[in-house]
Amino acid sequence: MNPLCNDKLSELKDNGVDIPNYRLHGNTPKVGIVHIGPGAFFRGHQAWYTHQALQSQGGDWSICAVSMRSAGVSEALTPQDGLYGLAQLDSNTAYQVIGSISEVLVAQQQFEEVIARLAAPHTKFVTLTITEKGYCLNTDGKLDFTNKEIIQDLKGESQPITAVGMLTMALSKRKLAGLQPLCILSCDNITDNGKKLRAAIIEFAAKKDEELSLWLQQHLICPCTMVDSITPATDDALRELMSKELLVNDKWPIKRESFVQWVIEDTLPDDCPAWEAAGATLTSDVRGFENAKLRLLNCPHSTLAYIGVLLGIETVFDVMQQPGLVAFVEKMIDEEVIPSFVSPKELDAKQYSNDILDRFRNPEIRHLLAQIAWDGSQKLPMRILPIIEENLQHNRSVASLSFAVAAWFLFIRKRFIEKDELVDPLASALFDKVSACNDDAEHDIAILLSFDDVFTSQLSNNEKFAYYLQNAYKTLLPLIKNEPCDWQALV
Ligand code: CS2
């Protein structure tokens, strides 16, 4: 079968495939956006929005996608001229060829080219999906100057290896060249993502060049964003499906649900891709949407993932077939999550939550719980712990949320006992800690609360929280020994 590439687009169009018209006849818009972290989520989400914008409004807004280290995406997409197939899998299915990426670079190998792209006058935007750990923040949400990679980048003896280090270098070049800084959009599941990113860059710059940091304080725009679309990892079944649908060989297609949402703080410069026309919402209240999404989607996702993995369940769809677990999560949402925040006026929290639980029931999306369980040390402080901290401050219940945290801890213990890999940047420190557990709830929860890269001191010193954690721990402990647990205690 022929490979997917520019030359094949006319033929695909003749076959009725939905193709990027703006890429026909060898045309490729100029690069206006650099994206760091070209994983599946970016390709299903921001690259799709830019594709829709180019398709309807045109413009020179193609994307240079940059991986910090891994060459996999470049190896797959470069021979395909950046093109790939996107399958929207739902009650209705849709297939498209996305053409918004025109170039894929690997920073570790092509550093000068990446910096040149970031510093080019025509580049106006940077988008980021580097996951929570990519920002190198501490539990206060500030740049962690004890992080080894940040220390290395500050020394400046070799090319930067962090996104913050690399962006600061590019911004410095732009300042020297008399250009505007970039408009940088964090698209990760982090509270106040734009504000934190902006502060991290400015603090990093301040340690290197005071004037640069002052200039950035005046001119750098980092809008906050909320991103949403469930995008499981690509598997062979998808590759097979796409070759049947497109009749070409696509090395790395992407699948996602049809639901997609991008809420962007309305501080974008006037000259920007037609993201709004493509369906993005511009608003001054991103925080309300962000809270709603992190608390009503990501928090239940992680809760279901840790408890589900402990129960030996594989996917989100499967976990949603367990009435006891669903009842537990619904109770957690009603009693502890919805009361914890003020939702934006456009949004009815209960309805939004019900719609999310329905999305979890999409039978076409095989979303592995093990994938959601990755990087718990980075995810919990964004999606679960702030709710607990606020509930404790306001004397609201934390009983069910404590089950989510205890399940995460037992998930780590289970991986340790079974000598399985733990995908988490703090894996070895976490394994070290759990190696001292002895099944006594008071003793073991004290170990959990000593993870000071995860829990703030307010949380680790809170007796009520410790009490509920011990309670949850005792209930769930049998699961790591493959014994049944007392479900009634959860609901
Ligand atoms: C998930 C998210 O893997 C995870 O941690 O909770 O990736 C989730 O699917 C997205 O945020 C949905 O927009």
Residues whose N, C-alpha, C, O or C-beta is under 5 A from the ligand:
A	BS01	CS2	V227 D228 S229 I230 T231 N298 H301 Q371 I372
